[in-house]
Amino acid sequence: MIDHSIRIGVVGISGKWSSECLVDAVEEKTGYRLLIDMAEVSASLSDGGVYFRGIDLTGLDAVIVKKVDEVYARPLLDRIELLRFLEASGVPVFSKPDIIFGLINRLSCSITLRAGGIPLPDTVITEDLDAAAQAVRDFGRAVLKPLFSTKARGMTVIQSDEPDWRDRLADFAKANGMIYIQKMVDIPGRDLGVAFLGGKYLATYARVGNKDSWNTTIHSGGHYEPVEPSDKILEIAHRAQGLYDLDFTCVDVAETADGPRVFEVSAFGGFRGLHDAHGIDAAAMYTDHVLASLHNSTKRAG
């Protein structure tokens, strides 16, 4: 049954598969369609309005955040601040902007996970080039990761036995400032996305890499396969996502000889992996979750 009484906006990118799936699901269940590009949003601190193409978003019943920008970069932080302002006006935002803010920065995410006792690959973070060089020597083979990136964009594999590795390290430091250095872990040609909705486990998919690429992302030619994870992987992933209060997320886990290691908790989660590996319509399930949350809030308020 369509609930025409509720208006939910979706923050996403026009033409992108996951954004379109989510706005389609919302329209199917509410009869209302609004895909919000944050590049076109303005906030008025004078009248309290948040505007997109002439629509005051403070009049919506909720907003679901699927994609704030094409890539993780500085504008993403500013756009999340606008969402925080929208939430402060009384519009429920799924997931909460403050939580998203703490996840899109790789350093912030890693520190929260480490403080929460979640096993990570060996990692060194520094602005000191000499300390970074020592970390590369200690690791032998390492991945240099920008603090703001997705799908391995901007990441560089570096080995201490390469003749130009110091120059490459210096170039990365010049471009990024803070140097995030992670030991390259041996994985069985795949890593895992363990998905949760409202804190409850949904399913796990594997990103299986293209043999021509060091990483497993679809961006680099990988593909998705279904996985039944071990109890240990599920336990670690559940604890990792439990450090946050996300409405929908995937925990990226690597299977290593030393046991599971978590790369990150996703601020937005992956619909495509669940769809291709398991046939799960995550967009519809997420929409149902939001509608149930809104109805429960109305009951409590009544």
Residue, then its C-alpha position, 0 to 999 in steps of 0.5 A: m500500500i502506498d503511503h501518500s502522507i509521507r514525503i521522503g527525499v533521497v540525497g544522491i547522484s542523478g543517474k547513479w544506480s544505487s541513488e536511482c534504486l533508492v529514489d525508485a523504492v521511496e516513490e513506489k512506497t510513498g508516491y513521492r519522488l525527490l532526488i537531492d543533489m547536494a551541490e544544488v542545496s543552500a541553507s539560510l541561517s536567517d530563516g532556517g530554510v534548506y533549499f533545493r530547486g525551490i523546495d524547502l527541505t525542512g518541510l520533508d518528513a525525512v531524508i535518506v542519504k545515499k551519496v553526498d558526492e561522486v568522490y570523497a573530498r573537501p566539499l563532502l564535509d561541507r555538504i554534510e554540515l548542511l545536512r546537519f543543519l537540516e536535521a537540526s530543523g527537525v527533519p530525521v536524516f538516515s543515517k545521522p550526519d554526525i555519524i557520517f562525518g566521523l566515517i568519511n575520514r579514513l583516519s577518524c574511522s580507523i582510530t574509532l575502530r582501533a579504540g573499540g578493539i577491532p582488529l585492523p591491518d598494521t597501520v602508521i599515520t604520520e606527517d613525518l616523511d622519515a617516520a613514513a619511510q621507516a614504516v614502509r621499510d618495516f612493512g616491506r609492501a604497503v598501501l598509501k591511502p588518502l584520508f578521503s577516498t572510495k573504491a581505491r581512488g588515489m591509493t598507491v602500492i609501494q615496496s621498499d625494494e623499488p628504486d624510486w619508492r622514496d620519491r613516490l612516498a614524497d610525492f604522496a606526502k606532498a599531495n596529501g599531507m597526512i600519510y596513511i600507510q597500511k601494511m599490504v595484507d595477503i588476501p585470497g583474491r577477495d575481501l568481504g562486505v558484511a551488510f547491516l540494516g538497523g544494526k541487524y545482519l543482512a548478508t555478506y558478499a565478496r568483492v572478487g578481484n581482477k587478476d590484473s589489479w592489486n585491489t578487488t573493487i568493481h572500479s578495477g574490474g572486480h565482481y561480486e559473489p555470495v559468501e557465508p562468513s564464519d562466526k568470527i567474521l560476523e562477530i567482528a563485523h557486528r562489533a565494528q558497526g556497533l561502534y556507530d548507529l548507522d541505519f545501513t552500512c557494510v563493514d569491509v573485512a579482509e580474510t588474512a592468515d592472522g584472522p579477519r581484519v577490518f578495513e573500514v565501516s562504510a558511511f553509506g553501504g553498498f546496494r550493488g553487492l547485495h543485489d548482484a551476489h544475493g538478489i537482495d533489494a536493499a533499497a526497498m528494505y532500507t525504505d521499509h526501515v525508514l518508514a517503520s522508524l517514522h511510524n514508530s516515532t509518530k506513535r511514541a509522540g502520540 
